[in-house]
Amino acid sequence: MAAPEIADLDPDERDIVAVVHDWVEASVRPVARELEHDNTYPAELIETMKQLGVYGLAIPQEYGGSGVSTPCFALVTEELARGWMSLAGAMGGHSVVARLITTFGTGEQKLSWLPRLATGQARATMALTEPGGGSDLQAIRTSATAGGQGYRLDGVKTWISNARAADVTAVLCKTDPDAVPASHGISILLAEKGPGFTVSRDLPKLGYKGVESCEIVFDGYECPRDALLGTEEGQGFRQMMGGLELGRIQVAARAVGVARAALEDSLRYAQQRQAFGQPIWRHQAVGHRLADMATRVDAARLLTVRAAAALDAGQRSDLEAGMAKLFASEACLQVTADAIKVHGGYGYSAEFDVERYYRDAPLMVVGEGTNDIQRNVIIRQLIDRYPA
């Protein structure tokens, strides 16, 4: 299938999506299965992503990025995930950190980091989740104690994507453990690797192979004062909640990409596979399943693009981003399961890509805020927007 047509993209952005689509078709899909099964870091593909400008999509042109619209960013993410979801993961956290620095960083932080992040010369990730909890970010225990010329950082973070490849890690930490409410004592530090910063281990995963997800230990790590994102302590929770709006749109777009790949493979297979003297799509049980799959994919994309447009309009978009992430990830879970049913026994075979889609799909349900958390976000925003 060709890249989806979205009327609101300008011609240059359409070209960007088309270039990524063609590259995915020619260079990613033929190798993704082998790389994924071998759990191989896709170094050559990552280098091409840098050359294509993928790492600079969320960065303004004045700092060397392409500064595309968020709908364009989402559609590029979809194309990458359609080829191999891990590639979309390799630029997801990076883009959120780039947005954090663009929106909240000091002038010096922007000049120091954004031009290098835009080219992929430097890579970024974020460290939020801890072994004792993920969804309750106000309860984090990683501490940053001020003293001397900076902060002493102590704590453990887990499930950090691209932890080994990243040059800067946006660490959510407590600079004031006694603050009430707790969110007012949370800050973000832009940490570079050094003594006391240890990527301790890679975590084994069901899917999302090739790109590392790690545990990070901070033990007396010394972080300079100017590593504080912005100029004021205690703003980190608010800053990260703003950044995660883009993160949730990105995860929703990943889900659309994986679901779309499962749909496209199923449509091809259903036309080629014969049963009882005709292509299996003609059997109502299969044909109706394909119709439902296609409807879910299109609906998920529309919700994702709507959330992206709301973000660009400067609106508070946690409702739209939460809905997109919730629906797209649940749709992906359903569509990938249905793809296995369409393929029958071959859907269970490692020689077909649908088993990979099925293993990748659950990440979007639990990543970037679990879907139960998304439902909490959605209902709070609904009550705020539509009071009795």
C-alpha positions in Angstrom: 0.0 0.0 0.0 1.1 3.6 -0.6 1.5 6.0 2.2 -1.8 7.3 3.5 -3.1 10.6 2.1 -3.6 13.3 4.7 -5.0 16.4 3.2 -3.6 18.9 5.8 0.0 18.1 5.0 1.8 20.6 2.8 3.6 19.3 -0.3 7.1 19.2 1.3 5.7 17.2 4.3 4.0 14.8 1.9 7.3 14.3 0.2 9.0 13.6 3.6 6.4 10.9 4.4 6.7 9.4 0.9 10.6 9.3 1.1 10.4 7.4 4.4 7.7 5.1 3.1 9.8 4.2 0.0 12.9 3.6 2.2 11.0 1.4 4.6 9.7 -0.6 1.7 13.0 -1.0 -0.1 15.5 -1.3 2.9 13.7 -2.0 6.1 11.0 -4.7 5.4 13.4 -7.0 3.6 15.8 -7.2 6.7 13.6 -6.5 9.7 12.6 -10.1 10.3 16.2 -11.4 10.5 17.4 -8.4 12.6 14.5 -8.8 15.0 14.9 -12.5 15.5 18.7 -12.1 16.1 18.0 -9.1 18.4 20.6 -7.2 16.4 21.0 -3.4 16.9 20.1 -1.9 13.5 23.2 0.4 13.2 23.0 0.9 9.4 19.3 1.6 9.5 19.8 4.1 12.3 22.5 5.9 10.3 20.1 6.2 7.3 17.4 7.6 9.6 19.9 10.3 10.6 20.6 11.1 7.0 16.8 11.3 6.2 16.4 13.8 9.0 14.2 11.6 11.2 16.0 12.7 14.4 15.3 16.4 13.6 11.6 16.2 12.9 10.6 17.7 16.2 13.3 20.3 16.2 12.8 23.8 14.8 14.6 24.8 11.6 16.6 27.5 13.3 18.5 24.8 15.3 19.0 22.5 12.2 15.9 20.5 12.4 13.1 20.2 9.9 10.4 21.5 12.2 7.6 19.6 10.6 4.1 19.6 11.8 3.1 17.0 14.4 0.8 15.3 12.0 3.8 14.8 9.7 5.8 13.6 12.6 3.1 11.1 13.4 2.9 9.8 9.8 6.6 9.3 9.6 6.5 7.4 12.8 3.7 5.2 11.4 5.8 4.4 8.3 8.8 3.5 10.5 6.7 1.2 12.7 5.1 -0.3 9.6 8.6 -1.5 8.7 9.9 -2.4 12.1 8.4 -0.9 15.3 11.9 -0.8 16.9 13.0 1.9 14.5 10.1 4.1 15.6 11.2 3.4 19.2 14.7 4.5 18.4 13.5 8.0 17.7 10.5 8.3 20.1 12.1 9.3 23.4 14.7 11.3 21.5 12.0 13.4 20.0 10.3 14.0 23.4 13.5 15.2 24.9 14.1 17.5 21.9 10.7 18.9 22.5 11.4 19.4 26.2 14.6 21.3 25.4 12.9 23.3 22.7 10.0 24.3 24.9 11.5 24.6 28.4 15.3 24.8 27.9 17.5 27.8 28.4 19.0 29.5 25.4 22.3 27.9 26.2 20.7 24.4 26.5 19.0 24.9 23.1 22.3 26.0 21.4 24.2 23.2 23.1 21.9 20.3 22.3 19.4 20.9 19.6 21.8 21.2 16.6 23.4 17.9 17.5 20.1 16.2 18.3 18.7 17.4 14.9 21.4 15.5 12.9 21.5 12.5 15.2 25.1 13.3 16.0 23.8 13.2 19.6 21.0 11.0 20.7 18.6 11.5 23.6 16.4 9.4 25.9 14.3 10.0 29.0 14.4 8.2 32.3 11.1 8.2 34.2 10.1 4.7 35.3 11.6 3.2 38.5 11.6 -0.5 39.7 9.1 0.4 42.4 6.6 2.1 40.1 6.0 3.4 36.7 2.6 5.1 36.4 2.8 7.1 39.6 5.5 9.5 38.6 5.0 11.7 41.7 6.2 8.8 43.8 9.6 8.6 42.2 12.5 8.1 44.6 15.5 9.1 42.5 17.0 12.2 44.3 19.0 15.1 43.2 20.7 16.8 46.1 22.1 20.3 45.5 25.6 21.1 46.6 28.7 22.7 45.4 28.6 23.4 41.7 25.6 21.1 40.9 23.6 18.1 42.0 24.4 14.6 43.4 22.0 12.1 41.6 21.1 8.8 43.3 18.5 6.3 42.3 17.6 3.6 39.8 15.6 4.0 36.6 14.3 1.1 34.5 12.8 0.3 31.1 14.9 3.1 29.5 14.9 2.7 25.7 18.2 3.5 23.9 20.0 3.9 27.2 23.3 2.8 25.8 23.1 4.8 22.6 21.9 8.0 24.2 24.3 10.9 24.8 21.9 12.8 27.0 19.3 11.4 29.4 16.4 13.6 30.7 16.2 12.2 34.2 13.0 12.9 36.3 14.1 13.3 39.9 13.2 14.8 43.2 15.1 18.0 44.1 12.8 18.7 47.0 11.5 15.5 48.7 9.4 17.4 51.2 7.4 19.4 48.7 3.6 19.4 49.0 2.2 18.4 46.6 5.0 16.0 45.6 4.9 17.1 42.0 6.2 20.6 43.0 9.5 19.0 44.2 10.3 17.2 40.9 12.8 18.5 38.3 14.4 17.3 35.1 18.2 17.0 34.8 19.9 16.6 31.4 22.5 14.0 32.4 25.5 12.9 30.3 27.3 9.7 31.0 30.1 9.8 33.6 31.3 8.4 36.9 28.3 7.2 38.9 26.1 6.8 35.8 25.9 3.1 35.1 23.8 1.3 32.5 23.6 -1.8 34.6 21.8 -4.3 32.4 19.6 -4.9 29.3 16.1 -6.2 30.1 14.8 -9.2 28.1 11.6 -8.5 26.2 8.7 -10.3 24.5 9.1 -8.0 21.4 10.6 -4.6 20.6 13.9 -6.3 19.9 17.1 -4.8 18.5 16.8 -1.6 20.5 17.9 -1.8 24.1 15.7 -1.3 27.1 17.9 -0.9 30.2 18.2 -0.3 33.8 20.2 2.7 34.9 21.8 3.2 38.3 22.8 6.7 39.6 25.2 6.3 42.5 26.7 9.6 43.5 26.6 10.9 40.0 27.7 14.5 39.9 25.5 16.7 37.6 26.4 20.3 36.9 24.0 23.0 37.9 23.3 24.1 34.3 22.0 20.5 33.6 18.7 21.5 35.3 16.1 21.8 32.5 15.1 25.5 32.4 16.0 27.9 35.2 13.8 26.8 38.1 13.6 23.7 40.2 10.3 22.0 40.8 9.0 22.4 37.2 10.0 18.9 36.0 6.6 17.2 36.5 4.8 19.9 34.6 7.5 19.9 31.9 7.4 16.1 31.5 3.6 16.0 31.3 3.8 18.5 28.4 6.5 16.4 26.7 4.5 13.2 27.1 1.7 14.6 25.0 4.0 14.2 22.0 5.2 10.9 23.4 1.7 9.5 23.5 1.0 10.7 20.0 4.2 9.0 18.9 3.2 5.7 20.6 -0.3 5.9 19.0 1.4 6.4 15.6 3.6 3.3 16.3 0.5 1.3 17.0 -1.1 2.5 13.8 2.0 1.5 11.9 2.2 -2.0 13.4 -1.6 -2.5 12.9 -1.3 -1.3 9.3 1.5 -3.7 8.6 -0.6 -6.6 9.9 -3.6 -5.5 7.8 -1.5 -5.1 4.6 0.1 -8.6 5.1 -3.4 -10.0 5.8 -4.9 -8.5 2.7 -2.2 -9.9 0.5 -2.4 -13.3 2.0 -6.2 -13.4 1.8 -6.0 -12.8 -1.9 -3.3 -15.4 -2.5 -4.5 -18.2 -0.2 -7.2 -20.5 -1.7 -9.7 -22.5 0.3 -12.7 -24.5 -1.0 -12.0 -23.2 -4.5 -11.7 -19.5 -3.9 -9.5 -16.8 -2.2 -10.2 -16.9 1.5 -11.3 -13.2 1.6 -14.4 -14.3 -0.2 -15.4 -16.4 2.8 -17.5 -14.1 5.0 -15.6 -15.0 8.2 -12.4 -13.8 6.8 -13.8 -10.9 4.7 -15.6 -9.4 7.7 -12.6 -9.7 9.8 -10.5 -7.8 7.2 -13.2 -5.1 7.0 -13.1 -4.7 10.8 -9.3 -4.6 10.8 -9.2 -1.9 8.1 -11.8 0.2 10.0 -9.8 0.1 13.2 -6.6 1.1 11.5 -8.2 4.1 9.8 -10.0 5.2 12.9 -6.8 4.9 15.0 -4.9 7.0 12.4 -7.6 9.7 12.4 -7.6 10.0 16.2 -3.8 10.2 16.1 -3.7 12.9 13.5 -6.4 14.8 15.4 -4.3 14.8 18.5 -1.3 15.9 16.6 -3.2 18.8 15.1 -4.5 19.8 18.5 -0.9 19.9 19.9 0.2 22.1 17.0 -2.8 24.5 17.6 -1.4 25.2 21.1 -4.3 23.6 22.8 -4.0 21.4 25.8 -4.1 18.0 24.1 -3.8 15.4 26.8 -7.4 14.4 26.2 -6.8 13.9 22.5 -3.4 12.3 22.9 -4.8 10.0 25.6 -7.7 8.9 23.4 -5.4 8.4 20.4 -3.0 6.3 22.5 -5.7 4.3 24.1 -7.7 3.5 21.0 -4.7 3.0 18.7 -2.9 0.6 21.0 -6.1 -1.5 21.7 -6.8 -1.5 18.0 -3.3 -2.7 17.3 -3.6 -5.5 19.8 -6.9 -6.6 18.2 -5.7 -6.2 14.6 -2.5 -8.2 15.1 -4.4 -11.0 16.8 -6.9 -11.0 13.9 -4.0 -11.1 11.4 -2.8 -14.4 13.0 -6.3 -15.8 12.5 -6.4 -14.7 8.8 -3.0 -16.4 8.3 -4.0 -19.6 10.2 -1.1 -21.8 11.0 1.3 -19.6 9.1 0.4 -16.7 11.5 2.1 -18.7 14.2 5.2 -19.3 12.2 8.4 -17.3 12.7 8.8 -17.3 8.9 6.0 -14.8 8.6 6.0 -11.2 10.0 2.6 -11.4 11.7 4.0 -13.2 14.8 6.4 -10.2 15.2 3.5 -7.7 15.0 1.6 -9.7 17.6 4.6 -9.6 20.0 5.3 -5.9 19.4 1.7 -4.8 20.0 1.5 -5.1 23.8 4.2 -2.6 24.3 1.9 0.2 23.0 -0.7 -0.8 25.6 1.6 -0.4 28.6 4.2 2.1 27.3 4.1 5.9 27.7 1.4 5.5 30.4 -0.6 2.3 30.6 -4.1 2.4 29.1 -5.7 2.4 32.5 -3.8 5.6 33.2 -5.0 7.0 29.8 -8.6 6.3 30.9 -8.0 8.3 34.1 -6.5 11.2 32.0 -9.5 11.1 29.6 -12.2 11.1 32.3 -10.6 13.9 34.2 -10.3 16.0 31.1 -13.8 15.3 30.1 -15.1 16.5 33.5 -13.0 19.6 33.2 -14.2 20.4 29.7 -17.8 19.5 30.2 -18.8 20.4 33.8 -22.3 19.8 34.9 
